[in-house]
């Protein structure tokens, strides 16, 4: 079954407000110490693991620290703790970091499938940046929809449409993603993706617009209408010991012109970096 490596990515980390907590340098140092300690105690990889194909749940599960823009378009960053998961459930379900999917239609070769998907989208509040002072909170949302995926576990293409089901923006977005996976060594693998997201006016105006009641001399009224984002990213896994794995990656979003021109956007490019420790299932 095809596993979409591009979770929206999609800009979509709205669980930040619900599932993660802010961390300081001391917990981050402790996390790195834990990773190094695990590596020292498992210096050689054990290749006697059970056949992955015989397991119902396969993949990697862990936790780590993430450095992420305070909001989409912000020049400031914050560090948060996050769960990290790249899991497959038999031939019909998956969790890929920021996106989950459940296949309900597929061909016999498992190269073409139609899945129900869900992914979060970040919001912000007035304390997240200087340009947001005095603005109303933009709530995070969960977006669900359908994804048509074609390819294999090594490479493929995904076309999807999602809609906000939490009542934040009440908008929708279409996404087209290409992904590939390749192994650098027997124990180090990389998932790479590139994709385009087209947001409708409801999402773009909600998260990038300035309402009349929020307008000031320095922050005029603004409605971007529709908006686009280009998403790119690399997700690395480095296996060691019998079950341990080091998870790290980076992602980048490039905002389209209508979003970049918003008075609350400080920069066109926003980045995400994460580092964590996990276990192979």
N, C-alpha and C positions, 0 to 999 in steps of 0.2 A: 504494500500500500504506500502511496505517496505520502511523504511527510513534508509539510510546508515549513521551510526553515526560516521564513520571513515573518515572523509574528509582528507587526506594525509599529510590529516593530514599530509595533508600528507606531510610531509615536506614542504608542498606547501603553502607558504604564499607570493608568489611573488607580490601580491597586495601591499605589504609593501611599495615599492618604489612609487606606484601610488596613493594609497588611504589613506595612514596613514601618520602621521607626528610625529617627535620626540617630547617628552614632558619632562619637568623638574619636580623636586620634587614638586614645587608649584601646577601645574595642577593635579598631581597625588594626592596630599593632598586634593585638591578641590573635586576630584572625590570621594574619600573616605568619605568626609564630606557630599556630596550629597546623597550617599548611606545611611549613618547613619541617615541623616535628614529624608529621605523617610521612613526608618524603624520606626523611632520614631513617624512619623505622621500617620502610618498605622500599628498600633501594633497588630491588630487582622485581620485575613484573612476573607474576605467576600466570602462566598460559594454560592452566588446567581448569579454567572456569567451565561451567556447564554450557552445552550448546545453546547459544542465544535463541535459536529458532524454537526451542522447546519451552520457552518461558512465555507466560501470558503478559507479564509486565517486563519490558526491556528498556534499557537506557541508562540515564544518569540523573541523580537527584542529590541536591546539596543546598548550600547557602553561601552568601558572600557579601561583599561591599560593592556598592555602585556609586560612581560619580556621574551626576546627571545635571543638565541645565535646570535651573529653578522653575522655568516654564518654557514652553516652546517659543523660541525667539529671544530668550534671555541670554545675556552675556555672563551671568553669574552661575555658579555651580554649587551643588550641595552633595553631601555624601549620605547615603542611606543603606540600611541592611535589607537584603532581598533574598527570597527563596529562588533557587535556580533548578529548573527541571527540563529535561529533554527525554520524554518518555513515550513509548508506544504500548498500546493496550491491544494485544492480539493483532488482528488485521483491520480493526475498525475505528480505533481511537488514538489520539495523541495529545500531548502537551508539549509545545515547543516554546519554551521561555515565556513570551508574552501572548501566546495564542494557544487555544485549545480547539480540537476538532473531533467530530464524530461522523464517520462515513456511513451512509445509508444506501448508496448505490455505487457499483463498480463493475468493471468488466472482469472476465475470468482470469485474465493475465495480471490483474491488479495494477495496470498502468494508467487507467482512467477512472476517476472517482468523483463523486459529488458528496460534499460534506457540509454538515451544519457546523459553523465556527462561532467562536466568541473571543473578543479581545477588548482590553481596557483602553481608555484614552485619558490623558492627563487633564486636569483643570488647574486653576490657580486661585489665590486669594490676594487681597490688597497688600499683604506683607511680603509677597514673594519678589517684589522689585520696586524700584523707585518710580517707574512709569505706571505702576498699578495702584499707587496710593489714591484712595478715594473711590476705587472701582468696586462694583459688586463682585462677589465670589462667582467664579465659573466652576461649576461642579464637575468632578470626574464622571465618566460614564462607562457603561458596558455596552459594546456594540456587537450585535449578532447578525448572522446572515448565512449565505450559501457560498461555497467555494468549489469551483470546477478545477480539478488538478490533473495534469497529464505529465507522465514521465516515470522515473524510477527513484530509488533511494539515493542514487548518485547525482541525478540532474533532472530538472523539470521546470514546468511553468504552471502558474496558478492565477486564475481569474476569479475575483470574488466581489460581492456586494454586501455591505453591512449597514445596519441601521441602529441608532441609539434606542435602547429599550428601557432606559432608566429615567427618561423624561428630562434630561439635562438640556441638550440641544434639539432633540427630536429630529435630527438630520441623518443623512446617509452618505456613504462614500463608496466609490468603486476603486478596486486595486488590481494591479497587474504586476506579478512578481516572477522573476527568474531565479533559480537557485541551483547550486551544485555542491557536492561534497567530495573531498579528496583527502587521502591519507599522506601525510608528510613522511612518517615512519610507521612501524607496526603499532606504535602506542600514541602517536600524535595525529589528530585529525582536524580538519577545518571545514566549516560550513560557511559558504559565501552566498550573498544574495544581493540583488539590485531590484528596485521596484518603483512604481509610480502610483501615487494615490491622488484621486480626484474627489475633493470634498464638495458637497452641495452648499448652497448659500446659508442654510441653517447652521451647519457646523462651523463654517468659516466665519460667519458674523458673530456667532456665540463666543468662540474662543479667540478670535483675532480682531473683532470689532470694538468700537467705542460708542456707547449709547449716548443719546442726547443728554441724559441726566448725569453722565460721567464726563462730559466734555469740559475742557478748560482751555485757556489760551495756549498752553504748551501741549495739550492733548485734545485736538479737535475731534468732532464727530467723524466716525469712519465706519464704512461697511464694505468689506472686500468683495462681497458677492461670492462666487465660487472660488475655490483655491486649490492649488496643487502642491504636492510634496514629492521629492525624489528621495527614496530611502536606499541606503547601502550599508552593508555590515559584514563582519567576520566573527564567527564564533569558534573558539578553539577548545579542544579537550586533550588533555595530556594524562594518559593512564599510567599508573604505577602501583606496585604492590599487587595484592590479590584482588582488591575491590576498589582501591582509591583512585580518584581522578582530580586533576586540577582544571578548573573551568575559568576561562577568561575570554574577553571579547570587546569589540568596539563597534559602534554604530554611528551613522551620520545622517542627518536630515537636511535637505536643501529646500528652503521655502520658495514657492513661486512668487512672482512679482506682486500680485495682489495681496499676499500675506506679508511680504517683506515691507510693503509701503504702510503697513499699519503703524500708528503712533506708539503702540506698546511694544513693537518688535525692535530689539536692539541689534540683532545680527541675523543674517540670512541662514547661516549654518549653525546647527545645534548638534552636540555630541553626547555620547554615552559611553562609559567605560565600566567594566565590572571584573572582579576577581573573586573566585570562591573555591571552596573545597567540597567534593562530593563523593558519592559512592556509585559504583556500577551495579546495576540490578540485572 
